[in-house]
Amino acid sequence: MEIKVEIGSVTEVSTELLVVNLFEDVGQPGGATGAVDAALQGAIADLMAAGDIKGKEGEVTLLYPRGGVSAKRVLVVGLGRRDALNVHAVRRAAAAVARKAQELGIESLCTIVHGAGAGNIDPEGAAQAVVEGTVLGSYQFTAYLTCNDAIRKPLAGLTLLTHDATSLPALQAGATAGNAIAEAVCLARDLTNLPGNDLPPSAMAARAQEVAAQCGLTCTVLDETQMQTLGMGSLLAVGKGTDQPSQFIVLEHNADRSDLKPYVVVGKGITFDSGGISLKPGQGMEAMKDDMAGAAATLGIMQAVAALDLPIRVVGLMPCVENMPSGKAYRPGDVIKAINGRTIEVISTDAEGRLILADALGYAQRYQPQAVVDLATLTGACVVALGTVASGLLCNDDALAGQLEKAAGESGEKTWRLPLWDEYKQQIKSDVADIKNSGGREAGAVIGGIFLQNFVDYPWAHVDIAGMVFSHQVEGWRVKGGTGYGVRLLVAWLRQQAVQA
């Protein structure tokens, strides 16, 4: 999508679709919307008086100006109550507009920057939200669709219009950031939507190398022999049952800056999870293609970090494995050894995500990181606890937890902190090994974090994204399919760190 920021008049701009807005609690249209209304001889005000336009958040109303303004069509989008306006409402409104434009078959649109003049959103944040909402709201996954009727015409152009020349630099900065972040989310969505037969670990590695080459990241892929040499027995055990070789992908931004202690993002990459010998029920197993969403988000995060050229060092680790049953597969009762020497009794081969993360978190120690955050579709228990509204956050450092909670507020990707109390450690005590990989049904989401804590000795946070990576409905900037959750959350966090660097 080509994105531009221009200075101009809403009544004179020539465009297929001009977008203005309306608050729910105003009596008459004002600002840019008021100027358009006056040019249309009160058409918007008349619709308001009749109750046909209410200004409710996400409401869209199409008008044909018949020469009143230069635009071919005018779309009025509702922003809800003025006192409740924030960047999330702007993002949702922009997404609703994008979908309406696609429904109309429109290739490009021009919009005022919703919220930039409302006083409680800065112009840069408003522009970022408009662009993010437009790109994410218009996303569609069409790789396997052969019926043209099912494919909406993609939006090719978006112009942000302002009458205030002094705001132009801020709007351009916001638009650039919004596009970089949204494109990174779409990358994660694409990968999450791909089926397991087209995205084995080797394909994830190839895509990571492609992205790295395009945006200037360094990329190293460790094969099974190299992982064996490093002692990654926990990760390698999970992949024993498949013919697809496991891959350990390392991406680095500012890799040459040895003077900087890096921030590390780790993403769980089970490219398909059958449960292994502890086989999952057949019903719903097709959804297990998304068990690599943490790795997909990590690749998206690294792409965005590079595009934004953040002045910090960032490392992305993507352990990618397929978990399948066979005569070679690891078994319940096996004892395996992780990279840090810890021995693990396998209780369930379906508690495999924590096993590959154990070695990835242990590998992260070599960087002496400032902080490490892992993203993982780790437990169904977290979905039971928090549903599809928020991820679960477990963290051994209060300052890091506060940073991530702030980033959640900024990005709209909600998370909720769960405890890492010592009492829970009893659940994973083993009689034959240092720990076991499952502690039963009780406190399942917490126990995942308790297990992973054995492999870290730095500020660390675990984000259980199991309920957040796939959507079955269209809601705001989310569409059906992979959500790309975690990209905007951690990019917001890393941008915070960059400001303080």
N, C-alpha and C positions, 0 to 999 in steps of 0.2 A: 504494500500500500504506500503510495506517495503521500507524504504529509508535509503541508506547508503552513506557514503563519504569515498572514498578510494584514496590512492596514487598509481599511476600506469602510464603506457605508453599507449597512444592511439593506437599504432600499435600492442601492445601485449595483450591488454585486451581481454578476451574471453567473448563475449556477443551476444545475438540475434540481437541487434541493437546498433550501435555506432553512436552518434550524434555529429557532429562538425558544425561549422558555417562559414558564409561568409558575409562580408560587401558589400554593393552595389557599393561603390566607391573605390574598390581596383583592381589593375591590375592582381595580382597573389595571390593565397592563401598563407597565412603565419601562423605562430604559429602552433597550434595543427593540424589545417586543412592542412597546408603546409606539415607537417610530414606525414599525411595520404595520401596526394596527391603524395608525393615522393614514398611512399610504393606502391601506385597504378600506378606507372610509368606515372604520369601526367594526370590521367583520369579526375580529377576535373578541372585542368587547361584547358584541351581540351574542356570540356563542357562549360567552361566560354568563351573560344575563339569562340566557335560556337554560343554563345548567348543562350544556353540552360539553363545555370545558371546565374542569374543576381544579386543575393544577395538581392533582394527586401524583405522587412519585411514580414515574414510569409511564404515565398516561401520554399517548401520542395522538395528535389530531392533525389531519392533513387538510390544507387549503390550496385552492388553485387561484392565484391572484388576478388573472385576467388583465395583466398590464399594470396593476397597481405598483408592483415592484419589478425589478429586472429578473429576479429568480423565477424559474418555471413553476416551482412548487414551494410552499412554506409548510414547515412542520413545527407545531408547538408541542414541546415536551414538558410534562409536569415535573417539578422538583420537590413537591411536598411542602411542608411548612418551612418558612424562612428560618425560624429559630432552631430547626432541627437539621439545617443544611450542613453537610460535611462532604469530604472528598468521596466517601463511599456512595452517597446519594448521587453525586455527579457521575461517578463511574457507572452506576446502574442506569441512570438516565441515558448516558451516551450509548450504552449497550442496547437499550430499547430502541433508540433511534437507528442504530446500525442494522438491527434486524428488520425494522420497518423499511429501511432503504433497500435492503436486499429483496424483501417481499415485493417491492415496487419495481425491481429490476434496474435500480439506479446504480451507475458506475461510480459517481463521485458526489460528495456533498460538501456544503460549507456551513459552519456552525459558529455561533458566538461561543465564548468560553464560559460555560455555566459556572457560576459561583465566583468568578474572578472579581466581580464588582459588588459582591454581597457583603464584604467587610470581614467575614470570618474565615475566608480561604485566601491564601496568597495566590497571585497569578500563576506562579510556577507550578504549585500543587494542583491548581485547577486544570491547567493545560495537560499535566501528566495524567490526571484522572480521566479527562475527556478522551485522550488518545488511547489509554489503556482500555477504557470501556468500549471504544469503537472497535479496536482490533480484537479484543477478547470476545465481545458480543457477536461479532460477525464470523468468528471461527467456525469452520466445518471440516470434518474429517471425511475425505472423499476417495481415499486411496483404492477402495475396493468396490466403489459404486459404478455400475455400468448403465444405470438408468438415468438419463439426463434430467428427467422430471424431478428427481430427488435432490439435485444439486442446485443450490441457490447461486445466483451470479455474484462473484466476489466483488467486494468494494475495492476499487482501484485508487481512489483519491480522497483525501480528507484535508480540508482547508480550515484552519482556525482564524476567525476574523476578529479584529480589534480596531477600535477607533482611536486608541491611546498609543501613540508611538513610543512613549516612555516605558510601556510594559512589554515591548517587543522582545528584548533580550531574555526576560524571565519566561515569557511564553515559549520562546524557541527552546530554551533550556529544558523546560518542562515537557514539551512535545518530544524532544530528542530522547529524554530519559524514559518517557512513557512508551515510546515505540520500542526502544531497546529491551525494556523489561517485558512488554507484552509479547514481543517476538520470541523471547526466551521461554515464556510460559507456553506459547504455541508449540515450540520445539518439544517441551516436556509432554504436552498433550498428545502430539503426534506419536511419540515413542510409547506412551502409555496405551494408546489405542491400537497399536500394532499387535497382531496375534503372535503367539509364541513361535509358530513355525517360521515366521519371517524376522524374528528378533531373538535369536539365540545369543549367548554371551559374545561370540565372535562378531556378530553384527553390531552389538552395542559398542564393542571396541572400535570397529571400523567407523561407526558414526562419530564417536568421540574424536578419533583422529581427523576426520573430515572437518568437524567444527573447530578443532584446534588450529588446523591449517588455515581456515578461513578468517579466524579472528585473532591469531597471534598468541595462542596459548602453547605451552609445551605439553606434550603428551607422551607418556610411557605406558606400555602395556606389558605386564608381567604374565608369562605363561605358567603352566602347572609345574614345570621343572624349576623355574625360578622361585615360585611360591614354596615348593618343597624345600628348597635350600634355605629359605627364610624361616622355615618352621611353621608355616600356615596350615597346620594339620586340621584345624577346626573348619576353615573354609573348604579345604580340599575334600574333607569327609562328605560334605553336603553334595558335592558334584560327582561322587563316585558312581551313582546309579544311572548316569546318562552317558550317551555317546558324544554329547556336546562338551568340548573342553572349557573349563572355567577360565575366566580372565580377571585380572586385577588392573584396573585402569587408574592412572595417576595423571591429573591435569594440574597445571600450575600457571598462575598469573603473576607476573613479576618474579619469575623463577631466579633471575640473576641477581635479585636484591637480597644477598645473603646477610645484609645488615638488618633486615626486617624479620622479626619473628612472625610467622604466618598465622592466619586464621584458617582452620581446616573444616571443610564440609564433607561429610561421609554420607553416601546414599546406598541403601540396600538395593541390590540388583538381582533378585530372583526372577529370571526371565520367564519361567513358568514354575508354579508350585503345585505339584500333585499331592504333596504331603509325604512323598517317599513311601517307605514301608508302612508308616502310620498314615495310610491313604485317606485322603479327604472323601467325604460323600460325593457321589457323582453329580447330584443336583447343584448347580451353581459353580461347578469347578471351572467352567469356562472363564469366569471372572478372574481367575488366578493368573491370567496374563498380565494383570496390573501390579503384580507383586514386585515389580522393578521400578515402581513409580518414584521411589526415593532416589535411585540412580538417575532416572530421567530428569528429576528436578535438579539434581546436582549438576548435570550437564548443562541444563538451562541456566542455572545460577552462574556457572563459570563463563558461559557465553555472554551473559549480561554484564558481569564484572569486567570482562575484556572490552565489551562495547562501550561501557561507561569509563573505562580506563581509570579505575579507582587507584589511588596512590598508596595502596597497601599490598601486601603479599597474601595471596589466597591459594590454597591447595584444595582440589576436589578429588576424593577417593571413591571409586565405584567398584566394589567387589561384585562381580557378575557370575552367576551360577544358575544352572537348571537343577531342580530337585525332582528326581524321578525314581520309581521303584524298579529294581532289577536284581539279578543274582549278584551284582557287584555293589549294590547299594549299602550304605551304612545302616545299622540296625539299632533298635532300642536295646539298651544294655551295653552297647559299645562304649569304650572309654577312649577319648581323643585328646590330643594336646594342642593348645593354642600357641600363638607366636610368642607369648610372654612366659611360656612354660606351665601355665595353669592347666590342670587336667579336668576334663568334663565328662561326666557320665551322661550318656544320651538316654533320656526318658522317652522323648517323642522325636521322631524325625521330622515332624511337622512344626517343631519349634526351631526351624532351621535359620531363620533370619538373624537371630541373635548369635548364631554360630559364625556366620560370615562376617558380621559386624565385629565380633570379638577380635578377629585377626586384623580387620581394617583399623579398629581403634588402637590396637597394639602397634600397628605399623605407623600410625600417626605420631607416636611418641618420638620418632627419629627427628621430627621437625622442631621439637621443643616449642610447641604451639602456644600462642597467646590464649586460644580457646578452640574447642572442637564442638561442632554441632552435627549430630547425625539425624537423618530423616529416614524413617522406615515404616512400612506397612507391617507393623510388628504383631499386633494382637487384635483378635476379635473382641477381647474384653474391653479394649478402649472404645470400640464402637458401641458396646453395650453401655458403657459408662457415660460417654459424651455424645453419642449419636453422630450425625453428620454436620454438626454445628461447629465443633472445635476439635483440634488435635490435643493430645495429652503431652504435657511438658514435664520431664523429670530432669533435675539439674543439681549438680553438686556445688554450685557457686551462686550465691544470691545476687551478686552484681550482674553476672551473665544472664540469670533468669530475668532480672529487671530489664536488661537491654532487649531481650527477646519479647518480653511482654509489651514494651514500648513499640517495637517493630510490628507486633501483631496489631496494635491499635492503629498504626499508620497505614498498614497494608490492607487491613480488613480481613486478614487470614487469622482467625481467632485460635487461641491456644489457652489451655487451662493447666495450671501447675498441680502435679500430684506429688505425694511425699516419697522420700527415699529413707524412711526410718529403719534403724538397725533391726527392729523386731522382725521385719520381713525377711531378713537374711536366713532365718531358720528354715524357710520353705524350700531353699535350694541347697541345703546341706546334703552331702552324699556320704554314704558309708564306704564307697570304694574309690572316690576321686575327690578332688578339691571342691567341686561344685557339680550340680546337675542342671540340665538345661530346661527343666520345667518344674514348677512348684505346685501344679494342680490348678484348679479353677479359681480358688480364692485370690482376690487382688491381682488378677492376671496381668493387667496393664502395668501395675507397679512392679511386679516380679520381673518383667522384661527389663526394666531399668535397673533393678537390683542386680540382675545377672551381668549386664553390660558394665556396671560400675567396677567389676573385678578387672577390667582391662584398661582402665584410665588412671592417670596420675597427674592430671592437668585440669583446668576449668573445662567442664564438659556439660553438654545438654543433649538429651535424647528427646526427639519429637516423634511421637507415635501418630502417624498420619493415616492409619488404616481406614478411618471413616471419611476421609476427606478427598481421596484421590480420584473418585469416580462419581459422576452425577447421573441420575436417571431422569432429570427434568431440567428445563430451562429456567434459570432464576438469576436475575441481574446479569452480571458478566459471565456467569457460568452457563455452559451449554451441556447437552447430553454427551456423555463419554468422559474421557480423562479431563481432569481439571487443571493439572499443572500446579496443584497446591504445593506450597513451600518455596517456590521461586520468588514470589513477591515478598514473602515473609523474610527470607534470609538475605535477599538483596537489600531490603530496607535496613536490616541489621548491619550488613557490611558497609552500607553507605553511611550509617551512623559512625562506625569505626573510622571510616575514611576522613570524615569531618574532623575527628579528634586526633588524627595522625599528625 
